[in-house]
Amino acid sequence: MSKKDDKSQGKEMLIEADPLSTFHMDEDQLRFELVKAQYALRETREHGQATGLLILVNGMELSGKGAAVTQLRQWVDPRLLNVEACIGKVPSEHEPIWQSHAAKLPRHGNITAYFGNWYADLIEGSLKLMQQSKGKDEQDIPEWELYLRTQLNILAEFEDDLTTNHTKLLKCWFHIDEDTLKLRLKDDKQDPQWLYHMDWRDKKMVKKFNEVAKIILSQQQDWIIIDGSECDEKKAKKKSYKDQGFNEEANVQFCHEVLHATQAALITSQQNDSSHPVMANVSRNINAAFSWADVPDKLTDIDDPDLDKSDYHKALAKKQDRLAQLLRARGSSDKDGKANGHHHVIFAFEGMDAAGKGGAIKRLVSPLDPREYQIYNISAPNQMELQHPYLWRFWKRMPEYAPHSKEERLSRIAIFDRTWYGRVLVERIEGFASDAAWQRAYDEINRMERDLADKGTIIIKYWLAIDKKEQLERFEDRKETPHKQFKLTEDDWRNRDKWQDYVQAAADMLARTNTKYAPWHVVATNDKRTARLAVLDHAIAQLEKEIKI
């Protein structure tokens, strides 16, 4: 057989993994199917809708989690299995529980096994609250349990959004009984670094851990429970037990579960968004017939003032000074000694082409030190970004709280020139996203903004509007001005032909995402100076609601 024929046959093998095999395979067959499915999943980046697989590995320490993933890596191509791990920490008060983990999500077509993950943080936070309460809770539901259940709801929604955006999840919870835990704590093997800050020799702490685990597993029933306990015969032979390692049956079960999940991801990859096989399991509905919003007058009635240049500069300086005062007061205390909180701030700018987003941003940051903020100029997603959930590239850019980092000030103000709303604007109009994808994006975006706002992030969103005649004049000016020519592209000219489509898309966006926690502000004027002052006025008003100086 020639190398060419061999390569062709190999490719055919890779993309025809058997669907949902049962647990009757012998070891050699299981290893073969795992590798075949693994390579087939990678091939989906070239054929079909690529889908990633995220394996969440959680449960008790010494329950065999590491042994199971080690076994898996020995049976698959280790180059195509990414393994990540984190030590559980109390979740930040200033970011959603999922935010710090977003960078670990697998690329579509890849598999990632993630030890700890956001559930390690959730368990850590719950145990801390449980210890602080010291049994003094008089309410029907203890504070720790209320916190736990609330965060589980948030994570369930986040995970549903991952699933509908082509990242399949396999959630494996490893458990062992008390006797097995005791034996493994006393054996000669070196114990791994704990994923939770607790002493597993402390029976009271283990009991508390299991209380938390019981709620997690009962509220979220998509967990696969893997019992790593040793049988009574092995427990009785302690010396023999030390030579046996962890439960071989648990390792095999885990590998079978990974095979099932990989094959299910392959089936997903053969479907488009409109017939996504998991959509029936998601408790949200896509509108069968999308209802267009009425176009509000504020998108079409454009003011055309002519603000005096001298008056403009006087007002500009005053407003910029006030804005800087407010932004720098975050984390400080007001005159009564009350803390303002460590507020992240996100400015989001959308609008028609040449509406003045860049000019407004320039005046917004003018009074600030460049180390106080980040500006993100969002364009079409690159290849790596396309191979992750749609919001992934924005999750990675959200401000982070790093109290012991030199970069802390740099990361706490984020300014977006174009945003996550591209999915319901340009991607909708140009056909880059399916109807199902952009229609469900309204809710996905609202959930993301809600999670951020609930943690104290101030989200300030602008839609800048001009009329079509003014846009043409600005295009011509860019064309004739050397240092502005780079701003004008063929797409800008082409988009003018779809002016009304963009107005309608903006109306739908405003109707569906103008929330109490992240409201839109429309600036509709043909005068650049008026627009810039209006942006500053609104930013100041929004910040003054949260920050007192």
N, C-alpha and C positions, 0 to 999 in steps of 0.2 A: 504494500500500500504506500502510495506517495505521501510526502509530508502535507501536500495540499489536501488530499483526500482525508488524511487523518485529522487535519485541522477542521475540515468541513463536518466530519462525523462528530468531533468533539463539541463543536458549536451546537449541533442538533441535539446532542445529549443534554447540554446545559440548559436549553430553553424548554425542555419537556419534562420538568420534574413532576413526579407522581403527586396527585392531589391528596392531602389529608390521609396519610397512611396510618394504620392502627399500630398498637403497641405489641405486635407479635414478632417483630423483626429480630433476627439474631444480630450479633455485634457487627459482623462484616457488612451485612445489608444496611444496617442503620448508618454506619460510617459512610457507605457509598451514597445513600440517599441524602445525608447531610451535606456532603461536598457538592453533589449534583444540584441540590436546591440552593446552596450558597452561591454557586457560580451562576445559576439561572437568575437569581435575584440581582446580581450585578449586571447581568445582560439586559435587564429591564431599562437601564439607562440608554440603551440603543434601540430597544423594541418595546413599545407600549408605554404605560404610565409608570415611571420608576417609583418604587415604594421602599421605604426604609423600615428596619425592624429594631425597636428599642426594647431590650430585655432589662426590666427592673428587678434587681436581685436584692431582696430584703429578708428580714427575719432575725432569729436569735443568733448570737455568736456561737461558734463551735458547732453549728448545725449542718455544716458541710457545704456552705455556699461557695467557698473558694475551691474546694475539691471538685464540685460539680462543674464550675466554669473551667477549671484546669482540664477536666476530662473532655469537655466540649472542645476546647482549643486543641487538644491532641487528636481529635477525630475530624476536625475540619481543617481547611487551609488557614493557618493562624494569621496569615497576612491580611485576610479579609474579615477577621473578627477583631473589632476594636474593643478594648476593655478599659473602662473608666471607674474610678472609685473616689469617694469623698468621705471625710470624717464628719459625722453628724454634728451640727452646730445649731444653736438657737436661732431661728429665722430672724432676719433683720426687721426692725420696726418700720423701716423706710422703703422696703421693696416687697413686691409680691413673692410668695414662697418659691415660685417656679423660676424667678428671674435669673438668679445666679447660676442655674443649671442649664440654661438655654443653649450655651455654647457647646454642650456635650451631646446634643441631639445628633443622631446618625444622618449622614448624607443619604439621600434616596438611592437605593440599590445596595446599601451597606447594612451591616449588623453591628450594633453596639450593646455590650453587656455593661450595665451601670450599677455597681455596688453603691449602696447608701442612698444616693440620689435625694430627691426632695422629701421622700418619706423618712429618711434618717433625720433630716432637719425637723420634720413635723413631730417625730417621736421625741426628739431632744427637747423641743419646746414644750410639748405636753408633759413630759416628766418633770421639767423644771417647775411648771405651774402646779403640778400635783404635789411636789415637795414643799412649795411655798404655802399651799393651802393648809397643810398639816392637819387635815381632817376637820377644819373649822367651817367648811362650807355649809351654810344653812339653807341655801336655795335648793330647788328641786333638782337642777342640773349643776354639778360643780363647774367652776370656771374652766378648769382644764378640759373637761369633756365638751363644754360648749365651744371652746376654742378649737378642739380637735375636730368636731363635727363640721364646724364652719369651714375650716381649712380643707377638709375632705371634699366638701361640695365644690369649693373653688378648684381643687385639683381635678375633680371629675370633669368639670367643664373644660379645663385646660387640656386634659388628655383626650376628650372628645374632639376638640379642635385639632389636636395632633393627628388623630385617626382620620378625620375627614380631609386632612391635608397630606395624606399619603405617608404617614409615619405610624406603622402598626405597633401596638404595645403588647408585650408578654410580661405579665406581672407574677413573679414567683416568690412565694413566702416560704422560707425554710424554718421548720420547727423540729425541736427534739424534746423528749420527756425529761423529767427531773433527774432520773438515774443516769441517763446518757450524758447530760450536762455535767453531772458530778464526776463521772468517769473521765470525761475529756478535760476537765479542769485539772485533774490529778495525773494525767498521763505524761509521758516523757516528751511529747511533741511541743515545739515552741508555739505559743499562742500568737495569733495575729494581733495587730493593733486594733483595739476595739473601735467599732464604728459608732458606738454610743459611749458617752462618758459615765459609765457605771461599772460597778464591781459585780461580776456575774457570780461571785461566791456569796453575795448578799441575797438571801432568800426573799427578803422584803422588797428589794429593788427588782428582782426577777418577777415577783408577783405583780408589781406595778407595771412593768414592761408588758406583761401578758394581758393586763387590763386594757392597756392602750391598743395592743395588737387585736384583742377581741372586737373592739369597736371598729377598727380599720377594716377587718375582714368581714364583719357583719354589714357595715354600711356600704362597702365596695365589694360586690360579689364577683368581680372579674379576676380575683386573685387565684392562682394555682397554688395549692398548699402541698408542699413536698415534705414528707416526714423523713427526717434523717436519723431517727432513733435507731439504736441497735437492738437486735432481737435478744430475748432473755438468755439464750445460749451464749452469745458473745459477752453479755454483761457478766455472766457467771465466770467466764474465763478471762480475767483481767489481763493476764500476761499475754494471752493470745490476742486479746482485743487490741493491745498496743501495736501489734504487728499488722493488724488488718486495715488500718486507715479508716476513712469515713465510709458511710453506707453506700455500697456499690449499686444497690437497687435505686436509691435516690438519685445517684448520678445518671443512671440510664433513663429514669423517668424524666429528669431535666432535659436530657438530650432529645428525647422523643418530643417533649413539649416545644423545644426550639425548632425541631423539624416541622411540627404541625404549624407553628406560627409563621415560619418561613414560607411554607407552601401556601398558607392563607394569604400572605403578602403577595405571592406570585399571582394568585387568582385576582387579587385587587388590582395588580398592575395591568391586567388584561381588560379592565373596565375603565370607562371614562367617568367623569364626575357625575354625570346625570344618572348613571346606573351603578354607582359605587355600592358594593355589597354590604358595607357596614352602615349605610345611611339608615336602614330600617331599624338599627339598634340605637340610634341617636335620638334623644328625646326632644328634637327640634325639627320643624318642618320647613322645607323650602316652598315658597309660594309657587303653586302650579302655574298661575297666571300673574306675573308681576304687575303690581298696581303702581302706575306712575303718579308721582306727586304733582300737585299744581305748582307751576312756576311762580314763586313769590315776586311781588313788584320790586323788591329790593335788589333782585338780580338783573332787572331790565331797566329800571328807572335810575339812570346814572347821573349824578350831579356833575356840573361842569363849572366850578368856581375858578377864580384866578387869584389865589392868595398872594398878597404882597410879599416880596422876597425878604424885606427887612423885618416885617412882622413875623414871618415864618422863622427866621433865625433866632429871634428873641424868644419865641414860644418854644422852639426846639431845645435850646440850651436849658431852659427851666425844667422842661419835662424830662430830659435826659438825666439831669441831676437827681430828680425825684426817683426815677426808675432805678438808678444806681444805688441810692440809699436803701430802697426797699429790698433789692436783690442781695445786698451785702448784710442786711439785718437778719437774714435767715440763720437760725441757730443761736441768735442772741436773745436777750431779754428786753421786754418793753420797759417803759418808765415805771411801771408798778412791780417790776421784777418777775413778771410772768414770761416763761420761755416761749419763743415764737415757733420752736420746733425746727428740725433739720429738713426743711422743705426742698425737695427737688423741684425744678421748674422745667417744663417742656413747652417750647413755642413751636407751633405747627403752622406752616404757611402753604396755602393752596390758592389757586386762582387761574384766571385766563392767562395765556401766554402774553408776556410784556406788560402785565398788570402792575408791576412794581414790587414784586416780592424781594428781589435782591436789594433794591434801594431802601425798603422798609427795614430789612435785617441789618443793613449797614448802619442806619441811624439808631437801631435798637442796641447794638453792641458798642457803639462809638464811645460811651462813657466808661466802659468796662475794660479791665485788664484782660489781655488775650488768654491768660491762664484761668480765667473764671468761667469760661464757656467753651462749648464745642459747636461748630456749625457743620451740619451734614447736608451736602448737596446731593439729593437723591435722583438718580437716573435709572435707566433700565437695569434690572438685576443681572449680575454676571452669572456664569455657568454654575459656580458653586452655590450661589444664592438660589438659583432655580431648582436646585436639588435638595432643598430643605422646605419645611412648611413656609407658607407665604410670609408670615409675620416674623420669621426667624431673624432676618437681617435687621429688623427694627428692635426686636427684643435685645439683641447684642449691643445696640447703641443707646439703650435707655440709661439714664444717670444711675450711678451706683454710690452707695454710702461706704466710704472707706476711712474711718476716723483715724487710723494709724498710718495712712498712706500719704506720701507727698503729692499724690495726684488727686487727692480728695476734692479740692476746690475745682480742679479742671473738669471733673466729671459730673458736677451737680446741676449745671444748666445746659440743656441740650436744645439746639435750634435746628429745625428741619425745614429746608427749602425743598418742597415736595415731600410727601409723606406716605404712610401706609394707605392713604385714601386713593392712591393710584389704582388700586384694584377696582374700585367702583367708578373711576373716571376713565383714564386712558386705556386701561386693560379691558374695561367693559366695552368702550366705544370701538377700539381697534381689534377686538376679538381675541386678545391675548389670554383671556380667562373665559372659561365656559359660563353659561348662564347660571348654573348651580353654584359655581365658585364665587362669582361676584355677588350673587344674591345673598348667599350665606355670610359674606364678608362683613356686612353691616353689623350683625350680631357678634361676630368674632372680634371686630374692632371695638365695639361697645364693651365687651367683656374685658379686653385688655386694658382699655382706658379706665374702666371701673376698678380693676385690681390695682392699678397704679394710684388712682385717686384715693382709694380706701387706705393706702399707706402714706397719705399726706402729700403726694405729688400734685403740684399745681399745673394743670394742662390748659394752655391758652391757644385757641385755634382761630385762624383767620382765613376768610375767603375774600380775595381781592378781585373786584370786578371793574371792568372798563367797557366802553361800547366798541363796536366793531370798527367804526371810523377812527377812533383814537388808537386802537391797536395797529391799524394800517400805518398811521403816521409814525408810531414808535418803531415799527418794522423798518420803514424807509429811513428813519434817523439812524437806526443801528447799521443799516446797509451802507450809509455814507460816512459813518464815524469809525475810523480804524480801530480804536480800542474797544468798540462795542460789537464789531462784526462777528466775533466768536459766539455771541449770544444768539445769532440768527441762524436757523437751520432749515433744511428743506421740509422737515416735519412741521415746523412752525407755519410755513406757508400752506402746507397741505391741511393742517388742522383748521385753518380758517373756513374751509369748505364744510366742516362739521361743527360750526359754531353753535347751532341750535341743539345739536346732540350733547355738547358739553354743558350748555345751560340746563338742559333737562337732567343730565346726570348730576349736576351740582344741586338742583332742586331735590332730587331723590336722596342725595347724600345728607343735605341739611335736614330733611324731614325725618330721616331714620337715625341720625347720629348726633342730633342736637340735644345732649343730655344735661341734667342738672350738674353732674360732676365734671363734664367736659363740654361746655357750650360753645357754639360757633359764634363768631362775630363777623358780620359782612361789612366790608369797607367798599362802598360803591361810589367811585368818583374818578373823573378823568384827570384831576389835578394831582400830580405826584406829591406836592407839598402837603396838601390837605390829607392825603392818604397816610403819609408818614406820621403826621401829628395824631391822626385818628388811631393808628396802631398804638402809639405811645400812651395816649389817653386811656385806651381800653386796658392795656397791660398794667398801667398804674392802678386803675380801679380794681382789677382782679386781684392784684397782689395786696392791695390795702385791705381786702376782705380777710386775708389770712395772716398778714404780717403787720404788727403794730409797733410803731416807732415814735 
